[in-house]
Amino acid sequence: MSDAIKHECGIALLRLKKPLEFYKEKYGTAFYGIQKMYLLMEKQHNRGQDGAGFASIKLDVDPGERYISRVRSNQAQAIQDVFAQINERINDELTSHPEYQENVAKQKANIPYIGELFLGHVRYGTFGKNSIESVHPFLRQNNWMHRNLILAGNFNMTNVTELFNSLVELGQHPKEMADTVTVMEKIGHFLDDEVTDLYQECKNNGLSKREASPVIAEKLDIAKILKRASKGWDGGYAMAGLLGHGDAFVFRDPAGIRPAYFYEDDEIVVVASERPVIQTSFNVPFEKVQELQPGHALIVKKNGTVTQQEIIIPTVKKACSFERIYFSRGSDAEIYQERKKLGKLILPAVLDAIENDTDNSVFSFIPNTAETSFYGMVEAANDFLNQRKNQFILNNRKTLTKEKLEEILSVKIRTEKIAIKDAKLRTFITEDSSRDDLVAHVYDVTYGVIKPSDNLVIIDDSIVRGTTLKKSILRMMGRLNPKRIVVVSSAPQIRYPDCYGIDMAKLEGLVAFQAAIELLKERDQYHIVDDVYKKCKSQENLKDADVVNFVTEIYSSFSDTEISNKIAELLHPEDINAEVKIIFQTVENLHIACPKNLGDWYFTGDYPTPGGNRVVNKAFMNFYEGKDARAY
């Protein structure tokens, strides 16, 4: 993607179902779980580069022995830093105590991080904070083993203030108003309640506190706790939790906005944010990896039993389509085909833009994730060219010579790697005029392959703000002196902010919104902006369920093509001579290509939770009032 937007966070949970001696015998090491966690996290590096964290729990340890370990990092290479710390500690212990080398029991008793239950997290911070305190997993500590809670997730709640206030009403004093803290404390409150009730039951049955502990572990109802805690949650989430005694869960929002996949056999239970991560790390086929159902929790009890239980009644599934377009790795079998189809489906619009002149057109892509949709677009272009060849041959079959046939068959779709991203370049100067010159050089171009009579067609995943397009890519493409530059977005126009984890919180930053505002000004319709503001303002004190997204009215006067043309005008650099056209995927084609991920609120304004409508209206009011603030 040319515009840098924050990626999704990634989670990894692993439970070893056999004793550690089993893994030592079969795989040669009792550190099997740690090694697999490194793979699970590194394979999700695409989802988080602001920080990484790891936590482990040892099962069935004696009182006085440490059973929870956690390490977090917000360094530039956070995953490597986390596991370097783990590796250093393990090696120090093994060097200091050679007798641990072949003794799994002593390794477990004396070396941190080794255990049977693991939780990992890679993070992109949507609030811009990158302190170590913001890095998952979070830990809620208690001397009662069952009340220790470790939590990590890929989520964003739209109603953090409401959740915070509900904790205050419960008598708590949360340390900050952040969704991770409020969610963890809400779960923790009902966890405490459940443990207290179970202990009282054990006490009434004549059990001592020590005798009660294993009974509490067995009877603890994770589903009940999550049902009570999640009342009132509004957002997109896939969150994972570990309890000190060994229970674990992964819980997904009822609209399935955020992704979660799992695999289970007689040795392990593993959960990750992406399917191919599990496939690669454990060498299992596509069909063996299951999707966690919306509104459900995968619950792993200490005794190893695994169930998938409904926590919240699922709503209409609105899984995030950006996962398929951009966030998730394209190595997933379904995602790869979907991205190719996005490229195929947009070709008719490309042919219109180049007036069907494929002979004088060069097709390319913006690295790196647009490459797959580029393949789909080129396949469709080759199909178009073959149809044209076939028709010519049929029309001229009586007079066709061998030379003419060879000439026709030799015509090919021209593809080149035009844009080359300089991954090493960093815009280290913050002063605007200095930064602009550096931004212009984030991409290099391939010279010598474009003629002045050529159309240059270049496909991108999506266009959010358009800043890099205007300041870098289009300027660089302009140096090649094509007749026309056609920028193709495999995603539709991004018109509305996200509030479920992607860092697109401000309307005025979206180039589609900027284009609509400019059109309203040009056509003396700016009164619509004032009207929308008044409608949004009138809903400030309504319940979320009663709020309507009035920001859709900003776009209702214009066709998709009119907005696309205005975007092209806004992004056209003054210093290039080529004509610039910008083409966007249609929402209808997006749904055809990605039928399982129908979440499209950033394109359509159709938010899957009531809080989304409140957020988009708040974002518009911030724009209107000139407030540089987030809407949630």
JOMO-V654938 format. One line per field, one symbol per residue. psi: psi as a letter, one per 20 degrees, with the letter a starting at -180 (. if undefined). burial: 1 if it has 24 or more other ideal C-beta (glycine too) atoms within 12 Angstrom, else 0. A space follows every 10 residues. Layout:
psi: ???
burial: ???
//
This chain:
psi: phpoqprqrq qpppppirqh hghgggjjqi kgggghhggh ghijhiipjh rqqpqqppql qqpippipqq pqqkrhmggh gghggggggg hgghghmhii gjnhghgghi prhqaipqpq ppppoijipk qhiiprqqpo qqhpghippp pqrnrppilg gggghhhghi jrmqirmqhg ghgghgghgh ggggggghgh ggghjjqrgh hhghggghip ngggghgghi pipoapqoqq qpqhiiqqqp pqqiikgqqp qrqpaihrpq qriqghgggg hjlqqgiipq ppqqjqpopo rhjiqpqoqp gppqapplpp hhghhggqpj ipgghghghg hggghighhg hghjkjmhhl qpparoqhii hghgggghgh hhggghgggg ggghhkhhjp rgghghgghi pqpppqogpo pnhippnipi pghhhghghi jhqrqoqjip qijqpoppqq grofhjghgg ifghgghhii lrgppopppi qrpoiqqqjj iqmmipgiip hhgggggghh ghjlkihhgg ghghgghijh jqqhhipqni ihihiiiqrh gggghhghgh ioqhjqhqqp qppqqqhghg hghmiinjok hihijnqiqh hghgghghhg hgghikpmqq j.
burial: 1111111111 1111111101 0011000001 1111111111 1111111111 1111111111 1000001111 1111000110 1110111011 0011000001 0001001111 1111111111 1111111001 0001111111 0001111111 1111111111 0111011000 0001001111 1111111111 1101100110 0100000000 0110111011 1111111111 0111111111 1111111111 1111111111 1111001111 1111111111 1101000011 1111111111 1101011110 1100001111 1111111111 0101111111 1111111011 1011001110 1111111011 1111111111 1101100010 0000000000 0000000100 0011110111 1000000000 0000000011 1111100001 0001111111 1111111111 1111111111 0111111111 1111111111 1111111111 1111111111 0000000110 0110110010 0001001111 1111100101 0111111111 1110010111 1111111011 1011011111 1111111111 1111111111 1111000001 11
//
